[in-house]
């Protein structure tokens, strides 16, 4: 498949409520439309993970982030502007709904305290995928919960590959670092908590 055909097929699957296995700027991830609660539930099933744990999302830019959180702390804007490595920011006040419309995050991607972790990927392919979808993507490591995180496509368990609706060909993986992102939790008054360096 040509790169544009791969992107088109991934978008088709996401828009139809399916799940994908795809390369991010960190590790290979399981993804779906973050506004589709049924698709998010399927991700939890594939990972055999407790749905009480929230999921990281990918957004194309800060404008997209702003549509899905009540307020972006100014410190988060500064962090995004100077960032040159994969960084997930946990924002307070996710805009979510159980009703399932594209303008609200699915309730099952949000943490119990109402926060949500979002990363603007450095990888152009991921950024384009989120941009063309027009809403955030779930991005969680492609492993069974509790098992090691695969750093490369060849390390992903076959049961994960068989469980998703579309596997992005490994040829697209030019920007994955094979390492998880740093995670920072920010507050509305400029507080920063380092969750993972």
C-alpha positions in Angstrom: 0.0 0.0 0.0 1.1 3.5 -0.7 1.4 5.9 2.3 -1.7 7.8 1.3 -3.7 4.5 1.0 -2.5 3.4 4.5 -3.6 6.7 5.9 -7.0 6.5 4.2 -7.6 3.0 5.4 -6.7 3.9 9.0 -9.0 6.8 8.9 -11.9 4.7 7.4 -11.5 2.2 10.3 -11.3 4.9 13.0 -14.4 6.7 11.6 -16.3 3.4 11.6 -15.5 2.8 15.3 -12.7 0.3 14.7 -9.3 -0.2 16.3 -5.9 0.1 14.8 -2.3 -0.9 15.6 0.0 2.0 14.6 3.4 3.5 15.2 3.6 6.7 17.3 6.5 8.9 18.1 7.2 6.7 21.1 6.2 3.0 20.8 3.7 1.1 18.7 0.2 1.8 20.0 -3.3 0.6 20.0 -5.6 3.3 18.8 -9.2 4.3 18.2 -11.4 7.5 18.1 -11.2 8.9 21.6 -14.8 10.1 21.4 -16.2 6.7 20.7 -16.8 4.9 24.0 -17.5 1.5 22.4 -14.2 1.6 20.5 -12.4 2.6 23.7 -14.0 -0.3 25.5 -12.6 -2.6 22.8 -9.1 -1.2 23.4 -9.4 -2.2 27.1 -10.6 -5.6 26.1 -7.6 -6.1 23.7 -5.2 -5.1 26.4 -7.0 -7.1 29.1 -6.8 -3.9 31.1 -9.0 -2.5 33.9 -11.0 0.3 32.5 -10.6 2.3 35.7 -7.2 3.3 34.3 -7.3 6.2 31.9 -5.6 6.2 28.5 -3.2 8.6 26.8 -4.6 10.5 23.7 -2.9 12.0 20.7 -4.0 15.4 19.4 -2.8 17.2 16.2 -2.1 20.5 17.9 -3.1 22.7 20.9 -6.2 23.9 19.1 -7.5 20.3 19.2 -6.5 20.0 22.8 -8.5 23.1 23.6 -11.7 21.6 22.3 -11.4 18.7 24.7 -10.3 20.3 28.0 -12.1 23.1 29.8 -9.0 25.2 30.1 -5.4 24.9 29.0 -3.0 26.1 31.8 -0.6 28.6 30.4 2.3 26.5 31.7 1.2 23.7 29.3 1.3 26.1 26.3 4.9 27.0 27.3 5.9 23.3 27.7 4.4 22.4 24.3 6.2 25.3 22.6 9.7 24.4 23.9 9.2 20.7 23.7 11.6 18.7 21.5 10.9 15.2 22.9 7.7 13.1 23.3 5.8 14.6 26.2 2.4 13.7 27.5 0.6 16.4 29.5 -2.2 15.5 32.0 -4.7 18.3 31.8 -7.4 19.0 34.4 -11.0 19.3 33.3 -11.6 17.0 30.4 -14.7 17.7 28.3 -16.4 14.3 28.2 -19.8 12.8 27.8 -21.4 9.4 27.9 -23.7 10.3 25.0 -21.0 9.7 22.3 -20.6 12.8 20.1 -17.4 13.9 18.4 -17.2 17.1 20.5 -16.8 15.3 23.8 -14.3 12.7 24.9 -15.6 9.3 25.8 -16.0 9.0 29.5 -13.9 5.9 29.6 -10.7 7.7 28.5 -10.8 10.1 31.4 -9.3 9.5 34.8 -11.4 9.4 37.9 -10.4 13.0 38.9 -11.6 14.3 35.5 -8.1 14.8 34.0 -6.9 13.5 30.7 -3.4 12.8 29.3 -2.8 14.2 25.8 0.3 14.3 23.7 0.9 16.2 20.5 3.1 13.7 18.6 6.3 14.7 17.0 5.9 12.1 14.3 4.4 13.7 11.2 2.3 10.5 10.3 0.6 10.5 13.7 0.0 14.2 13.7 -1.6 13.9 10.2 -3.8 11.0 11.3 -5.2 13.0 14.3 -5.6 16.1 12.1 -7.5 14.3 9.4 -9.7 12.4 11.9 -10.5 15.8 13.5 -10.5 14.5 17.0 -8.0 12.8 19.4 -6.8 9.3 19.1 -6.3 6.8 21.8 -2.6 5.9 22.1 -1.8 3.1 24.5 1.1 0.6 24.2 0.5 -2.5 22.1 0.8 -5.1 24.8 -1.3 -7.1 27.2 -1.6 -5.2 30.5 1.2 -6.1 32.8 3.4 -7.5 30.0 6.5 -5.6 28.8 5.9 -2.8 26.3 7.1 -3.8 22.8 9.7 -1.3 21.5 9.4 -2.4 17.9 6.7 -4.0 15.7 8.5 -7.4 15.7 8.0 -7.5 19.5 4.2 -7.1 19.4 2.3 -10.3 20.4 0.4 -11.9 17.6 -2.8 -11.9 19.6 -2.7 -8.1 19.7 -2.1 -8.0 15.9 -5.0 -10.4 15.3 -7.4 -8.4 17.6 -7.4 -5.0 15.9 -9.3 -4.1 12.8 -6.3 -2.6 10.9 -2.6 -3.0 11.3 -0.6 -0.1 9.9 2.3 -1.6 7.9 5.7 -1.4 9.7 7.1 0.6 6.7 5.3 3.7 8.1 7.4 3.4 11.3 10.2 6.0 10.7 9.7 8.2 13.8 9.1 5.8 16.7 11.8 6.1 19.4 10.9 2.8 21.0 10.7 4.6 24.4 7.7 5.9 26.3 7.1 9.7 26.6 7.7 11.8 29.7 4.5 12.5 31.5 3.8 15.8 33.3 0.6 16.7 35.2 -0.2 20.4 35.2 -2.6 22.5 37.2 -4.5 25.7 36.4 -2.2 27.8 38.7 1.0 26.7 37.1 1.7 23.6 39.2 3.7 20.8 37.5 4.1 17.3 38.8 6.5 14.9 37.1 4.9 11.6 36.7 7.5 10.0 34.4 10.8 11.5 33.3 
